[in-house]
Amino acid sequence: MQVDLAVVEGEDLDRRMGIFGACTSNMLNMIGVGPFLSIPLILVAVHGSKVLLAWILGAAISLCDGLVWAELGSAMPYSGGPYFYLRHAFGAQTYGRAASFLVLWSSVLTAPLLIASGAVGFSQYFHYLRPSVNDAGLCALAMAVCLINVILLYRRITTISAISIGLWILVVGTIVWIIIGGAEHIPSALRAQISGGYPVLDGTFWKGVGAATLIAVYDYAGYYNVCLIGGELKRPERTIPYSIIVSILMVAILYIAMNLAILGVLPVQQSMHSSAIVADFMQTVYSVNSARVADVLILVASFASVFAILLGYSRIPFAAAKQGEFFSIFAKLHPTEDFPHISLVILGILSACACMLSLSTLISLVIVIQAMIQFLAQCVAVVLLRRRHTEENNATFRMPLYPLPVVIAFIGWLLILVSTGTRDILIAFAITLIGVAAFLYKSHHEQRWPFELI
């Protein structure tokens, strides 16, 4: 299913990031501060039992959706990936143009929310180290995290790859340290998770598992980051699917092992009500000083997540602007370093402004908007492209067990929408309607589809 779109001719980005750099970029995006903050939330959702099931289900949904991204990204390895996926699948001059515009529209709105969620998470964990800092100070700190990452990313992609690898070592090292600290307790925690069976007919139990799985899916999110920078990858037809699959599997193993290590040491009731569960764990296993060191490393993890997300999403407005589908200023490359510096700076500033929202609001809005506008549409897109390109092409990745992963991913995103609050769904729906109106206005002004038919 190799696609050679005329719309991407002249893409000026350098393909310099290899497989290892792509994997580290994905994993930095996925881990962040999320799992360190959400373990108590998942425990509360399942009433302290069967946490392992939520993490496994979350990994399964993420892997199935990751296979959708992998096939699309391998066929269309361009920076700004989703913009091109939907444009080609639904018709570059008709419905695909509308769908890709909505992806761009949603990305410009959700990217700052997603980036800000990592920065706000950073400030919340910092509050554990410095309880005296007030809300205004924490908000200012979160804004500073966004702006500092703009400065770090304001350079060529090869340098960014080296920074990503260094941050990845710190992030993975933190989780491995946690796992080692509770390694001797993992077998007993595992036995506790699998004993007692699963009440298949208990609706309350499965409702709790569903709520916990939604949180787990958020913690896995980010495996697609490599698709957003496809135009800067070496051998992208191989790098994209490999890095997505490896990232999901590695992060799943780390998450599950870390949860078992913590639950094997801390009592469930204490874990459920902990505001800094890793610090409590480290203090129990090692010492107070070790807990403080762990806090600092978690801050590095959340900072690294902001770094990776801002890197990926800054390429989407750039890709659209290159094709004349967005404001031309976003298409500008740095005169000597060859990266989209205007897009990077604007998203960084918007992200800093979004830090004034609460973490729960940021997370909820991001998930609902992305699922409604982009992720469900991509599941349909991969089916349409499969039907259109029936001949096997060895140059691109084709997901195994097709169409089962697509069906699982589609149902998973639908369940996420059903499980969220009415407020967030209405906000996402309103954003979609405004995006449609903006697309129609732009098309009418340019006398393009659907107004060229009138």
C-alpha positions in Angstrom: 0.0 0.0 0.0 2.8 2.4 -0.9 1.4 5.9 -1.6 3.3 8.5 -3.6 1.3 11.6 -3.1 2.0 14.6 -5.3 1.2 16.8 -2.4 4.3 15.9 -0.5 6.8 16.7 -3.3 9.3 19.2 -2.2 9.2 18.2 1.5 12.4 19.9 2.7 13.0 18.1 6.0 16.1 16.0 6.6 15.7 12.3 7.1 18.3 11.8 9.8 16.5 10.0 12.8 17.1 6.3 13.0 15.2 3.4 14.6 16.7 3.9 18.1 16.0 7.6 18.1 12.4 6.9 16.9 11.8 4.4 19.7 13.2 6.7 22.3 11.0 9.6 21.1 7.9 7.4 21.2 8.7 6.1 24.7 9.4 9.5 26.1 6.0 10.6 24.8 4.3 7.6 26.3 5.8 7.5 29.8 6.0 11.1 31.0 4.5 11.7 34.4 1.2 9.8 33.7 1.9 6.4 35.2 3.4 7.8 38.3 0.3 9.9 39.0 -2.4 7.5 37.7 -1.6 4.3 39.7 -3.8 5.4 42.6 -6.5 6.4 40.2 -6.6 3.0 38.6 -6.6 1.3 42.0 -9.6 3.4 43.0 -11.4 2.5 39.8 -11.1 -1.2 40.4 -11.4 -1.0 44.2 -7.9 -2.1 44.7 -8.1 -5.4 42.8 -7.3 -6.7 39.3 -5.1 -3.7 38.3 -3.1 -6.0 36.0 -6.2 -6.6 33.8 -6.6 -2.9 33.2 -3.0 -2.5 32.1 -3.2 -5.6 29.8 -6.5 -4.4 28.2 -5.0 -0.9 27.7 -1.9 -2.4 26.1 -4.1 -4.6 23.8 -6.2 -1.6 22.6 -3.0 0.5 22.1 -1.3 -2.3 20.2 -4.3 -2.7 17.8 -4.5 1.0 17.2 -0.7 1.1 16.9 -1.0 -1.4 14.0 -3.4 1.0 12.3 -0.8 3.8 12.7 2.0 1.5 11.6 0.3 0.6 8.3 -0.7 4.1 7.5 2.7 5.6 8.5 4.6 3.0 6.5 2.6 3.8 3.4 2.7 7.6 3.9 5.9 8.4 5.8 5.5 12.2 5.9 5.8 14.7 8.7 2.3 15.5 9.8 1.2 11.9 9.2 -2.6 11.9 10.0 -3.1 15.0 7.8 -2.0 12.9 4.8 -3.6 9.6 5.9 -7.2 10.9 5.9 -6.6 13.2 2.9 -5.6 10.3 0.7 -8.0 7.7 2.1 -11.2 9.8 1.7 -10.2 11.7 -1.5 -7.5 14.4 -1.8 -9.9 16.9 -3.4 -13.2 16.0 -1.8 -14.0 14.4 1.6 -10.4 13.7 2.3 -9.6 17.4 2.1 -12.4 18.0 4.7 -11.2 15.2 6.9 -7.6 16.3 6.8 -8.6 19.9 7.6 -10.5 18.7 10.7 -7.4 16.7 11.8 -5.3 19.9 11.4 -8.0 21.9 13.2 -8.1 19.4 16.1 -4.4 19.1 16.3 -3.9 22.9 16.6 -6.3 22.8 19.5 -5.4 19.5 21.2 -1.6 19.7 20.9 -1.3 22.6 23.3 -3.7 20.7 25.7 -1.7 17.5 25.5 1.6 19.3 26.0 0.2 21.3 28.8 -1.0 18.1 30.6 2.6 17.0 30.8 3.7 20.4 32.1 0.9 20.6 34.7 1.8 17.0 35.8 5.4 18.2 36.3 4.2 21.1 38.5 2.0 18.8 40.6 4.8 16.4 41.3 7.1 19.3 42.0 4.6 20.4 44.7 5.5 17.2 46.6 9.1 18.5 46.9 8.1 22.1 47.6 4.7 22.1 49.3 5.0 25.8 50.1 4.6 26.8 46.4 1.1 28.2 45.8 -1.1 27.6 42.8 0.1 30.6 40.9 3.7 29.5 41.3 2.8 26.0 40.1 1.1 27.4 37.0 4.1 29.6 36.3 6.3 26.6 36.6 4.2 24.6 34.1 4.4 27.5 31.7 8.1 27.6 32.0 8.4 23.9 31.3 6.7 24.5 27.9 8.9 27.4 27.0 12.1 25.7 28.0 11.2 22.8 25.8 10.8 25.2 22.9 14.3 26.4 23.4 15.6 22.8 23.6 13.8 21.8 20.4 15.0 24.9 18.5 17.6 23.0 16.6 18.3 20.4 13.9 16.7 16.9 14.2 20.0 15.1 14.6 20.8 17.0 17.8 17.2 16.4 19.0 17.7 12.6 18.5 20.7 12.7 20.8 18.8 14.6 23.4 15.9 12.1 23.2 18.2 9.2 23.8 19.8 10.9 26.8 16.3 11.6 28.3 15.2 8.1 27.5 18.0 6.6 29.5 16.9 8.7 32.6 13.2 7.8 32.2 13.7 4.1 31.7 16.3 4.0 34.4 13.9 5.5 36.9 11.3 2.7 36.2 13.9 0.0 36.3 15.1 1.4 39.7 11.6 1.1 41.0 11.2 -2.4 39.6 14.5 -3.6 41.2 13.5 -2.1 44.5 10.4 -4.3 44.7 11.6 -7.2 42.6 11.4 -9.7 45.4 7.8 -8.9 46.0 6.6 -9.1 42.3 5.7 -12.9 42.5 3.5 -12.4 45.5 1.8 -9.4 43.9 1.3 -11.3 40.7 -0.4 -14.2 42.6 -2.7 -11.8 44.3 -3.7 -10.3 41.0 -4.6 -13.6 39.3 -6.1 -15.3 42.3 -9.8 -15.3 43.0 -11.0 -15.3 39.4 -12.9 -12.6 37.5 -16.6 -12.1 38.1 -17.8 -12.2 34.5 -21.4 -11.3 35.3 -20.6 -8.6 37.8 -21.4 -5.3 36.0 -19.9 -3.2 38.7 -16.6 -5.0 38.4 -16.4 -4.5 34.6 -17.5 -0.9 34.8 -14.5 -0.3 37.2 -12.2 -2.2 34.8 -13.4 -0.1 32.0 -12.7 3.2 33.8 -9.3 1.9 34.8 -8.6 0.8 31.2 -9.4 4.4 30.0 -6.7 5.7 32.3 -4.3 3.0 31.2 -4.9 3.9 27.5 -4.0 7.5 28.3 -0.8 6.4 29.9 0.1 4.3 26.8 -0.8 7.2 24.4 2.1 8.5 22.4 3.2 5.4 20.5 2.2 7.3 17.3 4.6 10.2 17.9 7.0 8.8 15.2 4.3 9.2 12.6 4.2 12.9 13.2 7.9 13.3 12.2 7.9 10.7 9.4 9.6 13.1 7.0 12.6 13.2 9.3 13.2 9.4 9.6 15.7 7.2 7.9 14.0 4.2 6.1 10.6 5.3 7.4 8.7 2.3 5.9 10.6 0.1 8.4 11.3 2.6 11.2 7.7 3.6 11.8 6.1 0.2 12.3 9.1 -1.2 14.2 9.3 1.7 16.6 5.5 1.7 17.3 5.3 -2.0 18.1 8.6 -2.1 20.1 7.6 1.0 22.1 4.2 -0.4 23.1 5.5 -3.8 24.1 8.5 -2.3 26.1 6.3 0.3 27.9 3.7 -2.4 28.7 6.3 -4.6 30.3 7.7 -1.7 32.3 4.3 -0.5 33.4 3.1 -4.0 34.5 6.4 -4.8 36.3 6.4 -1.3 38.1 2.8 -1.8 39.3 3.5 -5.2 40.6 6.7 -4.0 42.4 4.8 -1.1 44.1 1.7 -3.2 45.0 4.0 -5.9 46.4 5.5 -3.4 48.9 2.8 -0.9 49.7 -0.6 -1.8 51.2 -3.5 -1.4 48.7 -5.3 1.2 50.9 -2.2 3.3 51.2 -1.6 3.1 47.5 -5.1 4.1 46.6 -4.9 7.4 48.6 -1.3 8.3 47.9 -0.6 11.6 46.2 3.0 10.6 45.4 3.0 6.8 45.3 6.5 6.4 43.9 8.0 8.6 46.7 6.1 6.5 49.3 7.4 3.3 47.7 11.0 4.6 47.6 10.9 5.8 51.2 9.6 2.3 52.3 12.2 0.3 50.3 15.2 2.6 50.6 15.1 6.0 52.4 13.8 9.5 52.5 16.7 10.7 50.4 16.0 8.0 47.8 12.4 9.2 47.6 13.6 12.7 46.9 15.9 11.4 44.2 13.0 9.5 42.6 10.9 12.6 42.7 13.6 14.5 40.7 13.8 11.6 38.2 10.0 11.6 37.7 10.2 15.3 37.1 12.7 14.6 34.3 10.3 12.0 32.9 7.5 14.5 32.7 9.8 17.1 31.2 10.9 14.6 28.6 7.3 13.8 27.7 6.6 17.5 27.0 9.8 17.5 24.9 8.7 14.6 22.7 5.0 15.7 22.3 6.0 19.2 21.3 8.5 17.8 18.8 5.9 15.7 17.0 2.9 18.0 17.0 4.9 21.0 15.7 5.2 19.2 12.4 1.5 18.9 11.6 0.7 22.6 11.0 4.0 22.7 9.0 2.9 19.9 6.8 -0.5 21.4 6.1 0.9 24.9 5.5 3.4 23.5 2.9 0.3 22.3 0.9 -1.5 25.7 1.2 -4.1 24.2 3.6 -3.1 26.4 6.6 -1.5 29.8 7.3 1.6 30.1 5.2 3.7 31.3 8.2 3.6 27.8 9.6 5.5 26.5 6.5 8.6 28.4 7.2 11.8 26.4 8.0 14.7 27.8 10.0 17.1 29.3 7.5 20.1 27.2 8.6 18.9 24.3 10.8 16.0 23.0 8.5 13.2 22.6 11.1 9.7 24.3 11.3 10.6 27.0 13.8 7.5 29.1 13.5 5.2 26.2 14.1 7.3 25.1 17.1 7.2 28.5 18.8 3.5 29.1 18.3 2.5 25.7 19.7 4.9 26.3 22.6 3.3 29.6 23.5 -0.3 28.2 23.2 0.8 25.2 25.4 2.0 27.6 28.1 -1.3 29.4 28.0 -3.2 26.1 28.3 -1.4 25.4 31.6 -4.0 27.5 33.3 -6.5 24.5 33.0 -6.6 21.6 35.5 -4.9 18.3 34.7 -8.1 16.3 34.7 -9.7 18.8 32.2 -6.7 18.7 29.9 -6.6 14.9 29.8 -10.3 14.4 29.3 -10.6 16.9 26.5 -7.5 15.6 24.7 -8.8 12.0 24.7 -12.4 12.8 23.6 -11.4 15.3 20.8 -8.8 13.0 19.3 -11.0 9.9 19.4 -14.0 11.7 17.9 -12.2 13.6 15.1 -9.1 11.5 14.3 -8.6 8.0 15.7 -12.0 6.6 14.6 -11.5 8.1 11.1 -8.1 6.5 10.8 -9.6 3.0 11.5 -11.9 3.6 8.5 -9.0 5.1 6.5 -6.9 2.0 6.7 -9.8 -0.2 5.5 -10.4 2.1 2.5 -6.8 2.1 1.5 -6.6 -1.7 1.8 -9.5 -2.1 -0.6 -8.0 0.4 -3.0 -4.5 -1.1 -3.0 -5.1 -4.9 -3.0 -1.7 -5.9 -4.4 1.0 -6.9 -1.8 3.8 -4.3 -1.6 7.0 -5.5 0.2 8.1 -1.9 0.7 5.4 -1.2 3.3 4.1 -2.8 6.5 0.9 -4.7 6.5 -0.7 -5.5 9.9 -1.2 -9.1 10.8 -4.6 -10.6 11.4 -6.3 -7.8 9.4 -9.0 -6.6 10.0 -9.2 -7.8 13.6 -6.8 -5.1 15.0 -8.8 -2.4 13.2 -12.1 -3.7 14.7 -10.7 -3.9 18.2 -9.2 -0.4 18.0 -12.5 1.1 16.6 -14.5 -0.5 19.3 -12.0 0.6 21.9 -12.2 4.3 20.9 -16.1 4.1 20.8 -16.0 2.7 24.4 -13.8 5.6 25.4 -16.3 8.1 24.0 -19.2 6.3 25.7 -17.4 6.3 29.0 -16.6 10.0 29.2 -18.7 12.8 30.6 -21.4 14.6 28.6 -19.6 18.0 29.0 -16.5 16.8 27.2 -18.4 15.1 24.4 -20.4 18.3 23.8 -17.2 20.4 23.8 -15.6 18.0 21.2 -18.8 18.1 19.1 -18.8 21.9 19.2 -15.1 22.0 18.2 -15.9 19.6 15.3 -18.8 21.8 14.1 -16.7 25.0 14.3 -14.0 23.1 12.3 -16.5 22.1 9.6 -17.8 25.7 9.4 -14.2 27.0 9.1 -13.5 24.5 6.3 -16.7 25.5 4.4 -15.8 29.2 4.8 -12.3 28.6 3.5 -13.5 26.4 0.6 -16.1 29.0 -0.4 -13.6 31.8 -0.3 -11.2 29.7 -2.6 -14.1 28.3 -4.7 -13.0 24.7 -4.0 -14.9 21.6 -3.2 -17.8 21.4 -2.4 -18.5 24.9 -3.8 -16.9 24.3 -7.1 -20.0 22.2 -8.0 -22.4 25.1 -7.5 
